[in-house]
């Protein structure tokens, strides 16, 4: 009996010691986790700032271009130059792309497949970002990716701006930029839902405007979907309007004929971009159409050729 009690006591002591070890291990793991998370936040912030420092050093070395970063209200705009920033931008764009499809009820697959397509979209976009910000790709002669770094949240927004060679067109208002003509183009504007209403998109638009103006270009172009009310309001506030283009008898250039481009209208704005928060009851999207040739609320089915 004594032997059994001794064995039992030994076993309990062993379990107690094991429990203390597990508790210590859990505490150690928690501490390491907290430290890792804290270090991650520091690294995230440092990497977010890194493009700014690299861009500044590069510009100082060349001495030919002005600084293009801006800061306002706890939001800094930096230039994406590394894989860390490219990965965040790619994921922001994938999220914005599929959120837009879902809101317009045009998701081409069941919701359960969204994570897979989101991941594949982001992987392609990350690679494409790395390529087009370092060399000419397709019609884009030069490209820059601006990102918004929001205080306490890190990198939360992105925008692409580029100098391109025409043509540029849409299925709604036709060819607006002729073949071979140089023009500036802004696209892939995305801001994380948790960081909206802080001026991130506005600040990135202003950086894009500065970048274009430095290159001697007087207009910026973009495509926007007729049903994307939020994007339309932003663009209209900066003076983007939809011009009337031409519809060649032979049809639009092949690139603009794809099914996925239906519903997009081409818009332009003079540089520098000037924000005017104004609302006009003439149109349900809240835009003022004082100088508009064609309302962007026209549906593709009405003007399709």
C-alpha positions in Angstrom: 0.0 0.0 0.0 2.8 2.4 0.9 4.5 1.6 -2.4 1.3 2.3 -4.3 0.8 5.6 -2.5 4.4 6.5 -3.2 3.9 5.7 -6.8 0.8 7.7 -6.9 2.5 10.6 -5.2 5.4 10.4 -7.6 3.0 10.4 -10.5 1.1 13.4 -9.1 4.4 15.3 -8.5 5.4 14.5 -12.1 2.1 15.8 -13.4 2.4 18.9 -11.3 5.8 19.5 -12.6 4.6 18.9 -16.1 1.8 21.3 -15.5 4.2 23.9 -14.3 6.4 23.4 -17.3 3.3 23.7 -19.6 2.2 26.8 -17.8 5.7 28.2 -18.1 5.9 27.2 -21.7 2.5 28.8 -22.4 3.6 32.0 -20.6 6.9 31.9 -22.6 5.0 31.3 -25.8 2.6 34.2 -25.0 5.5 36.5 -24.2 7.2 35.5 -27.4 4.0 36.0 -29.3 3.5 39.4 -27.8 7.1 40.3 -28.6 6.7 39.0 -32.1 3.5 40.9 -32.7 5.1 44.1 -31.3 8.2 43.6 -33.4 6.0 42.9 -36.4 4.3 46.2 -35.9 7.6 48.0 -35.7 8.9 46.1 -38.8 5.7 46.9 -40.6 6.1 50.5 -39.8 9.7 50.5 -40.7 9.1 48.8 -44.0 6.2 51.1 -44.7 8.6 54.1 -44.2 11.3 52.4 -46.2 9.9 53.3 -49.6 9.8 57.0 -48.6 13.5 57.0 -47.6 14.6 55.1 -50.7 12.6 57.4 -52.9 14.0 60.4 -51.2 17.6 59.2 -51.4 17.1 58.3 -55.1 15.7 61.7 -55.9 18.4 63.4 -54.0 21.0 61.5 -56.0 19.4 62.4 -59.3 18.6 65.9 -58.2 16.1 66.3 -61.1 12.7 65.6 -59.5 10.8 67.1 -56.6 9.6 65.0 -53.7 6.2 63.4 -54.4 5.2 62.2 -50.9 2.6 64.0 -48.9 1.3 63.9 -45.3 -1.9 65.1 -43.9 -4.1 64.3 -40.9 -2.2 61.2 -39.8 -1.9 59.8 -43.4 1.4 59.6 -45.2 1.8 58.7 -48.9 4.8 56.7 -49.8 6.1 55.0 -53.0 5.8 51.2 -53.2 9.3 49.9 -54.0 9.6 46.5 -52.3 7.8 43.1 -52.1 6.3 44.0 -48.7 4.5 47.0 -50.1 3.6 45.2 -53.3 2.0 42.3 -51.4 -0.2 44.7 -49.4 -1.2 46.6 -52.5 -2.0 43.4 -54.4 -4.3 42.1 -51.6 -6.0 45.5 -51.3 -6.8 45.4 -55.0 -8.0 41.8 -54.9 -10.4 42.7 -52.1 -11.7 45.8 -53.8 -12.2 43.8 -57.1 -14.3 41.1 -55.6 -16.1 43.4 -53.2 -17.2 45.4 -56.3 -18.4 42.3 -58.1 -20.3 41.2 -55.0 -22.0 44.6 -54.6 -23.1 44.6 -58.2 -24.3 40.9 -57.9 -21.9 39.9 -60.8 -19.8 37.4 -58.9 -19.1 34.7 -61.6 -18.7 31.9 -59.0 -20.2 30.8 -55.6 -18.9 32.7 -52.6 -17.1 29.7 -51.2 -14.6 30.0 -54.1 -13.8 33.7 -53.4 -10.7 33.0 -51.1 -9.1 30.9 -53.8 -9.7 33.4 -56.6 -8.7 36.3 -54.3 -5.3 34.6 -53.5 -4.6 33.9 -57.2 -5.6 37.5 -58.2 -3.2 38.9 -55.5 -0.3 36.7 -56.6 -0.7 37.9 -60.2 -1.0 41.5 -59.2 2.0 41.4 -57.0 4.2 40.1 -59.8 2.7 42.6 -62.2 3.3 45.5 -59.8 7.0 44.5 -59.5 7.4 44.5 -63.3 5.5 47.6 -64.3 7.2 49.8 -61.6 10.6 48.9 -62.9 10.3 48.8 -66.6 7.9 49.4 -69.5 5.1 47.0 -69.7 2.6 47.1 -72.6 1.3 50.6 -73.3 2.6 51.8 -69.9 5.9 53.7 -70.5 6.4 54.6 -66.9 4.5 53.6 -63.8 4.4 54.5 -60.1 2.5 52.9 -57.2 1.5 55.3 -54.4 0.4 53.9 -51.0 -1.3 55.5 -48.0 0.2 54.8 -44.6 -2.3 55.5 -42.0 -1.2 56.2 -38.4 -1.8 53.1 -36.2 -2.9 51.0 -39.2 0.0 50.8 -41.5 -0.3 50.6 -45.3 -4.0 50.8 -46.1 -4.4 52.2 -49.6 -2.9 52.1 -53.0 -3.1 53.8 -56.4 -1.3 53.3 -59.7 -0.5 56.2 -62.1 1.3 55.8 -65.4 2.3 57.5 -68.6 1.0 55.4 -71.6 0.7 55.4 -75.3 -2.7 55.5 -77.0 -5.2 54.4 -78.0 -7.5 54.5 -75.0 -11.2 53.8 -75.3 -14.3 52.4 -73.7 -17.3 50.5 -75.0 -19.5 53.4 -73.9 -17.9 56.6 -75.1 -15.6 55.2 -77.8 -12.0 56.0 -78.6 -10.9 59.2 -76.8 -7.1 59.0 -77.0 -5.8 58.3 -80.5 -3.2 55.7 -81.3 0.4 56.7 -80.4 -0.6 59.7 -78.3 0.9 60.0 -74.8 -1.5 60.3 -71.9 -1.5 59.8 -68.1 -3.7 57.2 -66.5 -4.7 56.4 -62.9 -6.2 53.1 -61.8 -6.3 50.5 -59.1 -7.4 52.9 -56.4 -8.2 50.9 -53.2 -8.5 51.7 -49.5 -9.0 49.3 -46.7 -12.5 49.5 -45.3 -11.1 50.2 -41.8 -9.2 53.2 -43.0 -11.8 55.0 -45.2 -13.1 58.5 -44.5 -9.6 59.6 -43.5 -8.5 61.3 -46.7 -6.2 58.5 -47.9 -7.7 58.3 -51.5 -7.6 62.1 -51.8 -4.0 62.3 -50.8 -3.0 59.6 -53.2 -4.9 61.4 -56.0 -3.0 64.6 -55.3 0.4 62.7 -55.4 -0.7 61.2 -58.7 -1.5 64.7 -60.0 1.9 66.0 -58.9 3.7 63.1 -60.6 1.8 63.7 -63.9 2.3 67.4 -63.8 6.1 67.0 -63.3 6.1 65.1 -66.6 4.5 67.9 -68.5 1.1 66.1 -69.1 -2.0 68.2 -68.9 -4.7 65.6 -68.4 -5.3 62.4 -66.5 -7.6 59.6 -67.7 -9.3 56.7 -66.0 -12.0 54.1 -66.4 -14.8 53.7 -63.9 -17.8 51.4 -63.9 -21.2 52.9 -64.2 -22.4 51.1 -61.1 -19.5 52.1 -58.9 -21.1 55.1 -57.2 -18.3 55.6 -54.7 -15.6 55.8 -57.3 -17.7 58.0 -59.5 -18.2 60.5 -56.7 -14.4 60.6 -56.0 -13.5 61.1 -59.6 -16.2 63.7 -60.2 -15.1 65.7 -57.2 -11.6 65.9 -58.8 -13.0 67.2 -62.1 -13.2 64.0 -64.1 -15.7 64.1 -66.9 -16.8 61.8 -69.6 -15.9 63.1 -73.1 -17.6 61.9 -76.3 -15.1 59.7 -78.3 -15.4 58.2 -81.7 -16.7 54.8 -82.7 -14.7 53.5 -85.7 -16.5 51.5 -88.3 -14.0 48.7 -87.8 -14.8 48.6 -84.1 -12.7 49.4 -81.0 -9.2 48.2 -80.6 -9.3 44.5 -79.4 -8.1 45.3 -75.9 -11.2 47.3 -75.2 -13.7 44.8 -76.5 -13.5 42.2 -73.7 -16.6 41.1 -71.8 -15.1 42.2 -68.5 -14.8 45.8 -69.8 -18.5 46.2 -70.3 -19.9 49.0 -68.2 -16.7 51.0 -68.0 -16.6 54.5 -69.1 -13.6 56.6 -69.9 -13.1 59.9 -68.0 -10.6 62.7 -68.0 -9.6 65.6 -65.7 -7.3 68.6 -66.2 -4.0 68.6 -64.2 -3.5 69.7 -61.5 -6.4 67.9 -59.9 -8.5 70.1 -57.7 -11.0 68.7 -55.2 -14.4 70.3 -55.2 -16.9 68.8 -52.7 -20.1 69.7 -54.5 -23.4 67.9 -55.1 -25.9 68.4 -57.9 -29.4 66.9 -57.8 -29.5 66.5 -61.5 -27.9 63.1 -61.2 -28.4 60.4 -58.6 -24.7 59.8 -58.3 -24.2 63.2 -56.7 -22.0 64.6 -59.5 -22.1 68.0 -61.0 -22.4 67.8 -64.8 -21.8 71.4 -65.7 -19.1 70.5 -68.3 -20.0 66.9 -69.1 -20.5 65.8 -72.7 -22.1 62.5 -71.7 -23.4 61.4 -68.3 -21.6 58.4 -66.9 -24.9 57.0 -65.6 -25.8 56.0 -69.2 -26.0 52.2 -69.1 -23.9 50.2 -71.7 -27.0 48.5 -73.0 -28.3 51.9 -74.2 -25.3 52.9 -76.2 -23.8 49.5 -77.1 -22.8 49.1 -80.7 
